[in-house]
Amino acid sequence: MIKPLADRVLVEPKEAETKTAAGLYIPDTAKEKPQQGTVLAAGPGKKDEPMEVKAGDTVLYGKYAGTEVTVDGKTYLIMKQSDILATL
């Protein structure tokens, strides 16, 4: 398992929507990158900046936040805590 360091967080992105609210299917070329995910692991934080998120939290993050990492065929994001906009 990946263990983030310092103020970094490991996030599993939510699956992209495949249908609109009206029931139309969205083609793969038109799907947007999801901006919501679940925190799988969080680092210990920094001396002057404690961690505010923990494993299991659902978070919203910026569109271009984090670095994509693929492990065992699954894609995860590693990002700084400051890239997280809100928790749900």
N, CA, C and O atoms as CSV, one atom per row, in Angstrom:
chain,resi,resn,atom,element,x,y,z
A,1,MET,N,N,0.838,-1.182,0.000
A,1,MET,CA,C,0.000,0.000,0.000
A,1,MET,C,C,0.881,1.243,0.000
A,1,MET,O,O,1.987,1.229,0.541
A,2,ILE,N,N,0.398,2.290,-0.595
A,2,ILE,CA,C,1.136,3.549,-0.680
A,2,ILE,C,C,0.946,4.332,0.613
A,2,ILE,O,O,-0.180,4.490,1.083
A,3,LYS,N,N,2.029,4.820,1.186
A,3,LYS,CA,C,1.960,5.616,2.411
A,3,LYS,C,C,2.457,7.032,2.099
A,3,LYS,O,O,3.651,7.225,1.870
A,4,PRO,N,N,1.552,8.030,2.088
A,4,PRO,CA,C,1.968,9.407,1.796
A,4,PRO,C,C,2.858,9.979,2.910
A,4,PRO,O,O,2.739,9.593,4.073
A,5,LEU,N,N,3.740,10.894,2.536
A,5,LEU,CA,C,4.627,11.547,3.481
A,5,LEU,C,C,4.184,12.989,3.715
A,5,LEU,O,O,3.481,13.574,2.891
A,6,ALA,N,N,4.599,13.549,4.837
A,6,ALA,CA,C,4.350,14.948,5.210
A,6,ALA,C,C,2.873,15.307,5.088
A,6,ALA,O,O,2.029,14.670,5.717
A,7,ASP,N,N,2.550,16.329,4.278
A,7,ASP,CA,C,1.160,16.798,4.175
A,7,ASP,C,C,0.479,16.286,2.902
A,7,ASP,O,O,-0.419,16.939,2.370
A,8,ARG,N,N,0.903,15.130,2.421
A,8,ARG,CA,C,0.311,14.579,1.197
A,8,ARG,C,C,-0.801,13.587,1.530
A,8,ARG,O,O,-0.843,13.005,2.614
A,9,VAL,N,N,-1.705,13.414,0.551
A,9,VAL,CA,C,-2.892,12.586,0.733
A,9,VAL,C,C,-3.032,11.670,-0.474
A,9,VAL,O,O,-2.796,12.095,-1.605
A,10,LEU,N,N,-3.415,10.412,-0.246
A,10,LEU,CA,C,-3.681,9.452,-1.316
A,10,LEU,C,C,-5.188,9.393,-1.516
A,10,LEU,O,O,-5.930,9.064,-0.590
A,11,VAL,N,N,-5.642,9.714,-2.735
A,11,VAL,CA,C,-7.072,9.798,-3.042
A,11,VAL,C,C,-7.422,8.834,-4.163
A,11,VAL,O,O,-6.694,8.727,-5.150
A,12,GLU,N,N,-8.541,8.130,-4.008
A,12,GLU,CA,C,-9.086,7.295,-5.074
A,12,GLU,C,C,-10.178,8.114,-5.751
A,12,GLU,O,O,-11.211,8.375,-5.136
A,13,PRO,N,N,-9.973,8.530,-7.016
A,13,PRO,CA,C,-10.967,9.364,-7.695
A,13,PRO,C,C,-12.279,8.621,-7.915
A,13,PRO,O,O,-12.301,7.407,-8.121
A,14,LYS,N,N,-13.361,9.372,-7.866
A,14,LYS,CA,C,-14.686,8.813,-8.138
A,14,LYS,C,C,-14.782,8.535,-9.641
A,14,LYS,O,O,-14.172,9.241,-10.444
A,15,GLU,N,N,-15.542,7.518,-10.016
A,15,GLU,CA,C,-15.739,7.190,-11.429
A,15,GLU,C,C,-16.439,8.343,-12.149
A,15,GLU,O,O,-17.295,9.010,-11.567
A,16,ALA,N,N,-16.082,8.577,-13.400
A,16,ALA,CA,C,-16.708,9.619,-14.206
A,16,ALA,C,C,-18.146,9.220,-14.525
A,16,ALA,O,O,-18.452,8.039,-14.692
A,17,GLU,N,N,-19.019,10.214,-14.605
A,17,GLU,CA,C,-20.423,9.975,-14.920
A,17,GLU,C,C,-20.550,9.411,-16.331
A,17,GLU,O,O,-19.863,9.865,-17.246
A,18,THR,N,N,-21.421,8.427,-16.510
A,18,THR,CA,C,-21.635,7.842,-17.831
A,18,THR,C,C,-22.960,8.267,-18.440
A,18,THR,O,O,-23.176,8.112,-19.642
A,19,LYS,N,N,-23.862,8.811,-17.595
A,19,LYS,CA,C,-25.162,9.273,-18.081
A,19,LYS,C,C,-25.455,10.660,-17.539
A,19,LYS,O,O,-25.024,11.008,-16.439
A,20,THR,N,N,-26.186,11.448,-18.307
A,20,THR,CA,C,-26.618,12.757,-17.840
A,20,THR,C,C,-27.865,12.592,-16.983
A,20,THR,O,O,-28.408,11.492,-16.883
A,21,ALA,N,N,-28.320,13.673,-16.365
A,21,ALA,CA,C,-29.535,13.631,-15.554
A,21,ALA,C,C,-30.753,13.286,-16.400
A,21,ALA,O,O,-31.723,12.722,-15.893
A,22,ALA,N,N,-30.708,13.618,-17.674
A,22,ALA,CA,C,-31.827,13.335,-18.578
A,22,ALA,C,C,-31.773,11.900,-19.120
A,22,ALA,O,O,-32.702,11.475,-19.807
A,23,GLY,N,N,-30.714,11.152,-18.828
A,23,GLY,CA,C,-30.623,9.767,-19.259
A,23,GLY,C,C,-29.812,9.545,-20.521
A,23,GLY,O,O,-29.772,8.427,-21.034
A,24,LEU,N,N,-29.163,10.585,-21.036
A,24,LEU,CA,C,-28.325,10.431,-22.229
A,24,LEU,C,C,-26.957,9.888,-21.827
A,24,LEU,O,O,-26.406,10.284,-20.799
A,25,TYR,N,N,-26.412,8.988,-22.629
A,25,TYR,CA,C,-25.097,8.432,-22.366
A,25,TYR,C,C,-24.018,9.387,-22.866
A,25,TYR,O,O,-24.137,9.972,-23.943
A,26,ILE,N,N,-22.965,9.531,-22.064
A,26,ILE,CA,C,-21.851,10.417,-22.411
A,26,ILE,C,C,-20.746,9.571,-23.033
A,26,ILE,O,O,-20.312,8.592,-22.425
A,27,PRO,N,N,-20.275,9.930,-24.243
A,27,PRO,CA,C,-19.184,9.158,-24.851
A,27,PRO,C,C,-17.872,9.383,-24.094
A,27,PRO,O,O,-17.709,10.397,-23.415
A,28,ASP,N,N,-16.948,8.445,-24.213
A,28,ASP,CA,C,-15.670,8.531,-23.509
A,28,ASP,C,C,-14.905,9.801,-23.838
A,28,ASP,O,O,-14.196,10.332,-22.983
A,29,THR,N,N,-15.035,10.293,-25.052
A,29,THR,CA,C,-14.297,11.488,-25.461
A,29,THR,C,C,-14.830,12.755,-24.809
A,29,THR,O,O,-14.121,13.760,-24.762
A,30,ALA,N,N,-16.056,12.734,-24.306
A,30,ALA,CA,C,-16.661,13.931,-23.720
A,30,ALA,C,C,-16.683,13.895,-22.195
A,30,ALA,O,O,-17.113,14.862,-21.567
A,31,LYS,N,N,-16.230,12.802,-21.589
A,31,LYS,CA,C,-16.251,12.694,-20.130
A,31,LYS,C,C,-15.232,13.644,-19.523
A,31,LYS,O,O,-14.126,13.817,-20.036
A,32,GLU,N,N,-15.641,14.261,-18.405
A,32,GLU,CA,C,-14.736,15.153,-17.697
A,32,GLU,C,C,-14.029,14.399,-16.579
A,32,GLU,O,O,-14.558,13.427,-16.039
A,33,LYS,N,N,-12.845,14.852,-16.244
A,33,LYS,CA,C,-12.082,14.261,-15.163
A,33,LYS,C,C,-12.832,14.528,-13.851
A,33,LYS,O,O,-13.199,15.672,-13.582
A,34,PRO,N,N,-13.068,13.497,-13.032
A,34,PRO,CA,C,-13.797,13.718,-11.781
A,34,PRO,C,C,-13.002,14.596,-10.829
A,34,PRO,O,O,-11.771,14.566,-10.818
A,35,GLN,N,N,-13.725,15.386,-10.021
A,35,GLN,CA,C,-13.086,16.278,-9.062
A,35,GLN,C,C,-13.486,15.909,-7.643
A,35,GLN,O,O,-13.455,16.746,-6.740
A,36,GLN,N,N,-13.860,14.657,-7.456
A,36,GLN,CA,C,-14.287,14.165,-6.153
A,36,GLN,C,C,-13.680,12.787,-5.946
A,36,GLN,O,O,-13.532,12.019,-6.896
A,37,GLY,N,N,-13.329,12.476,-4.706
A,37,GLY,CA,C,-12.755,11.168,-4.432
A,37,GLY,C,C,-12.758,10.858,-2.953
A,37,GLY,O,O,-13.206,11.658,-2.132
A,38,THR,N,N,-12.248,9.679,-2.628
A,38,THR,CA,C,-12.189,9.217,-1.251
A,38,THR,C,C,-10.739,9.134,-0.803
A,38,THR,O,O,-9.888,8.607,-1.520
A,39,VAL,N,N,-10.463,9.651,0.376
A,39,VAL,CA,C,-9.111,9.610,0.937
A,39,VAL,C,C,-8.840,8.188,1.422
A,39,VAL,O,O,-9.590,7.649,2.236
A,40,LEU,N,N,-7.765,7.584,0.918
A,40,LEU,CA,C,-7.376,6.233,1.338
A,40,LEU,C,C,-6.326,6.275,2.439
A,40,LEU,O,O,-6.313,5.420,3.325
A,41,ALA,N,N,-5.441,7.275,2.382
A,41,ALA,CA,C,-4.385,7.408,3.384
A,41,ALA,C,C,-3.927,8.858,3.424
A,41,ALA,O,O,-3.991,9.569,2.421
A,42,ALA,N,N,-3.467,9.284,4.587
A,42,ALA,CA,C,-2.965,10.648,4.752
A,42,ALA,C,C,-1.643,10.589,5.505
A,42,ALA,O,O,-1.447,9.741,6.375
A,43,GLY,N,N,-0.743,11.499,5.158
A,43,GLY,CA,C,0.539,11.573,5.837
A,43,GLY,C,C,0.381,12.134,7.245
A,43,GLY,O,O,-0.724,12.499,7.647
A,44,PRO,N,N,1.467,12.206,7.991
A,44,PRO,CA,C,1.399,12.687,9.380
A,44,PRO,C,C,1.228,14.194,9.517
A,44,PRO,O,O,0.926,14.678,10.608
A,45,GLY,N,N,1.414,14.945,8.436
A,45,GLY,CA,C,1.321,16.401,8.509
A,45,GLY,C,C,2.679,17.022,8.755
A,45,GLY,O,O,3.695,16.331,8.813
A,46,LYS,N,N,2.680,18.343,8.898
A,46,LYS,CA,C,3.902,19.073,9.195
A,46,LYS,C,C,3.801,19.630,10.606
A,46,LYS,O,O,2.721,19.632,11.197
A,47,LYS,N,N,4.918,20.103,11.151
A,47,LYS,CA,C,4.915,20.659,12.506
A,47,LYS,C,C,3.917,21.798,12.646
A,47,LYS,O,O,3.142,21.838,13.602
A,48,ASP,N,N,3.935,22.715,11.703
A,48,ASP,CA,C,3.082,23.900,11.787
A,48,ASP,C,C,1.751,23.741,11.053
A,48,ASP,O,O,0.949,24.675,11.028
A,49,GLU,N,N,1.503,22.573,10.455
A,49,GLU,CA,C,0.267,22.356,9.691
A,49,GLU,C,C,-0.248,20.931,9.921
A,49,GLU,O,O,0.156,20.008,9.213
A,50,PRO,N,N,-1.138,20.744,10.907
A,50,PRO,CA,C,-1.668,19.392,11.160
A,50,PRO,C,C,-2.610,18.956,10.043
A,50,PRO,O,O,-3.171,19.791,9.333
A,51,MET,N,N,-2.780,17.649,9.894
A,51,MET,CA,C,-3.669,17.114,8.862
A,51,MET,C,C,-5.127,17.324,9.276
A,51,MET,O,O,-5.509,17.049,10.414
A,52,GLU,N,N,-5.928,17.812,8.340
A,52,GLU,CA,C,-7.347,18.043,8.595
A,52,GLU,C,C,-8.218,16.958,7.981
A,52,GLU,O,O,-9.404,16.872,8.298
A,53,VAL,N,N,-7.650,16.122,7.104
A,53,VAL,CA,C,-8.408,15.031,6.491
A,53,VAL,C,C,-7.854,13.699,6.982
A,53,VAL,O,O,-6.697,13.602,7.391
A,54,LYS,N,N,-8.703,12.676,6.932
A,54,LYS,CA,C,-8.282,11.351,7.373
A,54,LYS,C,C,-8.823,10.322,6.396
A,54,LYS,O,O,-9.658,10.646,5.551
A,55,ALA,N,N,-8.362,9.105,6.500
A,55,ALA,CA,C,-8.818,8.029,5.625
A,55,ALA,C,C,-10.329,7.863,5.747
A,55,ALA,O,O,-10.881,7.863,6.848
A,56,GLY,N,N,-10.986,7.721,4.603
A,56,GLY,CA,C,-12.436,7.553,4.573
A,56,GLY,C,C,-13.201,8.822,4.244
A,56,GLY,O,O,-14.383,8.754,3.906
A,57,ASP,N,N,-12.554,9.984,4.335
A,57,ASP,CA,C,-13.219,11.253,3.999
A,57,ASP,C,C,-13.458,11.346,2.498
A,57,ASP,O,O,-12.629,10.906,1.701
A,58,THR,N,N,-14.596,11.922,2.117
A,58,THR,CA,C,-14.872,12.231,0.716
A,58,THR,C,C,-14.505,13.683,0.507
A,58,THR,O,O,-14.960,14.555,1.248
A,59,VAL,N,N,-13.677,13.952,-0.506
A,59,VAL,CA,C,-13.150,15.302,-0.708
A,59,VAL,C,C,-13.397,15.804,-2.126
A,59,VAL,O,O,-13.568,15.024,-3.063
A,60,LEU,N,N,-13.410,17.130,-2.256
A,60,LEU,CA,C,-13.433,17.810,-3.553
A,60,LEU,C,C,-12.073,18.443,-3.753
A,60,LEU,O,O,-11.508,19.023,-2.826
A,61,TYR,N,N,-11.542,18.331,-4.973
A,61,TYR,CA,C,-10.214,18.888,-5.252
A,61,TYR,C,C,-10.229,19.576,-6.608
A,61,TYR,O,O,-11.161,19.394,-7.391
A,62,GLY,N,N,-9.204,20.362,-6.882
A,62,GLY,CA,C,-9.094,21.092,-8.135
A,62,GLY,C,C,-8.960,20.172,-9.335
A,62,GLY,O,O,-8.530,19.025,-9.214
A,63,LYS,N,N,-9.330,20.687,-10.480
A,63,LYS,CA,C,-9.338,19.902,-11.716
A,63,LYS,C,C,-7.962,19.338,-12.070
A,63,LYS,O,O,-7.866,18.207,-12.547
A,64,TYR,N,N,-6.919,20.091,-11.849
A,64,TYR,CA,C,-5.566,19.665,-12.218
A,64,TYR,C,C,-4.712,19.366,-10.991
A,64,TYR,O,O,-3.484,19.415,-11.070
A,65,ALA,N,N,-5.343,19.054,-9.858
A,65,ALA,CA,C,-4.619,18.802,-8.613
A,65,ALA,C,C,-4.021,17.407,-8.597
A,65,ALA,O,O,-4.585,16.470,-9.161
A,66,GLY,N,N,-2.900,17.282,-7.960
A,66,GLY,CA,C,-2.306,15.975,-7.712
A,66,GLY,C,C,-1.550,15.366,-8.871
A,66,GLY,O,O,-1.514,15.897,-9.981
A,67,THR,N,N,-0.952,14.235,-8.569
A,67,THR,CA,C,-0.189,13.458,-9.531
A,67,THR,C,C,-0.821,12.070,-9.626
A,67,THR,O,O,-1.037,11.407,-8.612
A,68,GLU,N,N,-1.116,11.638,-10.858
A,68,GLU,CA,C,-1.715,10.322,-11.048
A,68,GLU,C,C,-0.660,9.238,-10.884
A,68,GLU,O,O,0.448,9.343,-11.410
A,69,VAL,N,N,-1.028,8.188,-10.137
A,69,VAL,CA,C,-0.157,7.047,-9.912
A,69,VAL,C,C,-0.992,5.796,-10.167
A,69,VAL,O,O,-2.113,5.691,-9.670
A,70,THR,N,N,-0.451,4.840,-10.942
A,70,THR,CA,C,-1.165,3.593,-11.212
A,70,THR,C,C,-0.446,2.451,-10.509
A,70,THR,O,O,0.743,2.219,-10.729
A,71,VAL,N,N,-1.187,1.739,-9.657
A,71,VAL,CA,C,-0.648,0.600,-8.920
A,71,VAL,C,C,-1.612,-0.566,-9.092
A,71,VAL,O,O,-2.797,-0.445,-8.781
A,72,ASP,N,N,-1.118,-1.679,-9.579
A,72,ASP,CA,C,-1.930,-2.884,-9.794
A,72,ASP,C,C,-3.158,-2.599,-10.659
A,72,ASP,O,O,-4.229,-3.153,-10.411
A,73,GLY,N,N,-3.014,-1.753,-11.655
A,73,GLY,CA,C,-4.102,-1.461,-12.583
A,73,GLY,C,C,-5.113,-0.438,-12.087
A,73,GLY,O,O,-6.040,-0.103,-12.824
A,74,LYS,N,N,-4.970,0.068,-10.872
A,74,LYS,CA,C,-5.889,1.085,-10.345
A,74,LYS,C,C,-5.179,2.436,-10.330
A,74,LYS,O,O,-3.986,2.518,-10.037
A,75,THR,N,N,-5.919,3.484,-10.647
A,75,THR,CA,C,-5.349,4.825,-10.688
A,75,THR,C,C,-5.701,5.580,-9.406
A,75,THR,O,O,-6.854,5.602,-8.975
A,76,TYR,N,N,-4.686,6.192,-8.812
A,76,TYR,CA,C,-4.844,6.985,-7.599
A,76,TYR,C,C,-4.252,8.363,-7.846
A,76,TYR,O,O,-3.519,8.570,-8.813
A,77,LEU,N,N,-4.576,9.305,-6.965
A,77,LEU,CA,C,-3.983,10.633,-6.992
A,77,LEU,C,C,-3.241,10.867,-5.685
A,77,LEU,O,O,-3.751,10.550,-4.610
A,78,ILE,N,N,-2.039,11.420,-5.779
A,78,ILE,CA,C,-1.316,11.873,-4.597
A,78,ILE,C,C,-1.264,13.387,-4.699
A,78,ILE,O,O,-0.762,13.940,-5.678
A,79,MET,N,N,-1.790,14.052,-3.676
A,79,MET,CA,C,-1.835,15.515,-3.700
A,79,MET,C,C,-1.537,16.072,-2.319
A,79,MET,O,O,-1.625,15.367,-1.314
A,80,LYS,N,N,-1.182,17.349,-2.288
A,80,LYS,CA,C,-0.973,18.031,-1.027
A,80,LYS,C,C,-2.322,18.345,-0.403
A,80,LYS,O,O,-3.325,18.500,-1.099
A,81,GLN,N,N,-2.329,18.435,0.899
A,81,GLN,CA,C,-3.569,18.766,1.602
A,81,GLN,C,C,-4.121,20.112,1.135
A,81,GLN,O,O,-5.337,20.307,1.126
A,82,SER,N,N,-3.256,21.029,0.750
A,82,SER,CA,C,-3.701,22.359,0.308
A,82,SER,C,C,-4.421,22.317,-1.035
A,82,SER,O,O,-5.104,23.279,-1.387
A,83,ASP,N,N,-4.285,21.216,-1.804
A,83,ASP,CA,C,-4.993,21.072,-3.074
A,83,ASP,C,C,-6.445,20.662,-2.867
A,83,ASP,O,O,-7.249,20.749,-3.796
A,84,ILE,N,N,-6.790,20.220,-1.670
A,84,ILE,CA,C,-8.163,19.811,-1.359
A,84,ILE,C,C,-8.974,21.055,-1.048
A,84,ILE,O,O,-8.590,21.872,-0.211
A,85,LEU,N,N,-10.118,21.188,-1.743
A,85,LEU,CA,C,-10.963,22.371,-1.580
A,85,LEU,C,C,-11.959,22.224,-0.444
A,85,LEU,O,O,-12.209,23.183,0.286
A,86,ALA,N,N,-12.540,21.020,-0.282
A,86,ALA,CA,C,-13.575,20.830,0.748
A,86,ALA,C,C,-13.752,19.344,1.031
A,86,ALA,O,O,-13.341,18.493,0.242
A,87,THR,N,N,-14.369,19.047,2.168
A,87,THR,CA,C,-14.771,17.682,2.488
A,87,THR,C,C,-16.285,17.616,2.443
A,87,THR,O,O,-16.971,18.603,2.710
A,88,LEU,N,N,-16.796,16.450,2.103
A,88,LEU,CA,C,-18.250,16.269,2.035
A,88,LEU,C,C,-18.717,15.426,3.203
A,88,LEU,O,O,-19.911,15.157,3.331
